[in-house]
Each structure stands twice: as structure tokens, then as C-alpha cells.
């Protein structure tokens, strides 16, 4: 499973968000430790935190984007 797929499965990247090939490539170049940390933060802070802090279309792509 790629990093991109792991982050989608963990709810950090929603399917309806379109990412460029460059963004996906960058995500897939993250280390396993980095991906684990992103998933851990998401799990600890929860959906409510990310949904109230970020709106769809925000340029920083935080939360339910992705990071």
C-alpha cells in the first residue's frame, strides 16, 4: 500500500480532493515514520478538530485533505 493509500484509508485524504501527480509523488516519498506520525495526530485530535479548522478548498490543504 502506498503512503497516499494509507493516508486515504486513515481519513487524511478524501477521495473527492484532487491532487496533482507532484503532490501524490511527494506524499509517497514520505518515510513510514512520517506517515505514521500524521495518522497518529489525526487519530488523537479526531475528525471534529480537523473539520472545524479547515474548509474544503483551503490552500494549505490541512485536515481532511490532506497535509
FENFEN-V835610 format. One record per residue. N is the residue number from 1. PHI is phi in degrees with one decimal (none if undefined). OMEGA is omega in radians with two decimals (NA if undefined). Layout:
# FENFEN-V835610
n=N phi=PHI omega=OMEGA
n=N phi=PHI omega=OMEGA
This chain:
# FENFEN-V835610
n=1 phi=none omega=3.14
n=2 phi=-76.5 omega=3.06
n=3 phi=-58.4 omega=3.12
n=4 phi=-56.7 omega=3.14
n=5 phi=-66.2 omega=3.11
n=6 phi=-62.1 omega=-3.13
n=7 phi=-68.7 omega=3.04
n=8 phi=-64.7 omega=-3.13
n=9 phi=-61.9 omega=-3.12
n=10 phi=-83.9 omega=3.11
n=11 phi=86.1 omega=3.12
n=12 phi=-85.9 omega=3.10
n=13 phi=-127.3 omega=3.11
n=14 phi=-89.4 omega=-3.06
n=15 phi=-58.6 omega=-3.07
n=16 phi=-75.1 omega=3.06
n=17 phi=-84.8 omega=3.12
n=18 phi=-90.1 omega=3.11
n=19 phi=-115.7 omega=3.09
n=20 phi=-75.5 omega=3.07
n=21 phi=-60.0 omega=3.12
n=22 phi=-65.1 omega=3.11
n=23 phi=-64.8 omega=3.12
n=24 phi=-63.4 omega=3.10
n=25 phi=-61.3 omega=3.11
n=26 phi=-62.3 omega=3.10
n=27 phi=-60.6 omega=-3.11
n=28 phi=-70.8 omega=3.09
n=29 phi=-90.0 omega=3.07
n=30 phi=-64.2 omega=3.09
n=31 phi=-75.5 omega=3.09
n=32 phi=-59.5 omega=3.12
n=33 phi=-64.0 omega=3.12
n=34 phi=-65.1 omega=3.13
n=35 phi=-65.5 omega=3.10
n=36 phi=-58.9 omega=3.14
n=37 phi=-64.8 omega=3.11
n=38 phi=-60.8 omega=-3.14
n=39 phi=-65.4 omega=3.13
n=40 phi=-62.7 omega=3.12
n=41 phi=-61.6 omega=3.14
n=42 phi=-60.2 omega=-3.13
n=43 phi=-64.9 omega=-3.09
n=44 phi=-71.3 omega=-3.12
n=45 phi=-84.4 omega=3.06
n=46 phi=83.4 omega=-3.10
n=47 phi=-62.1 omega=-3.09
n=48 phi=-57.3 omega=3.14
n=49 phi=-59.6 omega=-3.08
n=50 phi=-71.7 omega=-3.12
n=51 phi=-71.5 omega=-3.14
n=52 phi=-84.8 omega=-3.11
n=53 phi=-90.8 omega=-3.00
n=54 phi=-134.8 omega=3.06
n=55 phi=-110.2 omega=3.07
n=56 phi=-56.7 omega=3.13
n=57 phi=97.5 omega=3.08
n=58 phi=-59.5 omega=-3.03
n=59 phi=-68.8 omega=-3.12
n=60 phi=-80.9 omega=3.05
n=61 phi=55.4 omega=3.12
n=62 phi=-86.8 omega=3.01
n=63 phi=77.3 omega=-3.06
n=64 phi=-80.8 omega=3.01
n=65 phi=-86.4 omega=2.44
n=66 phi=172.6 omega=-3.06
n=67 phi=-84.3 omega=NA
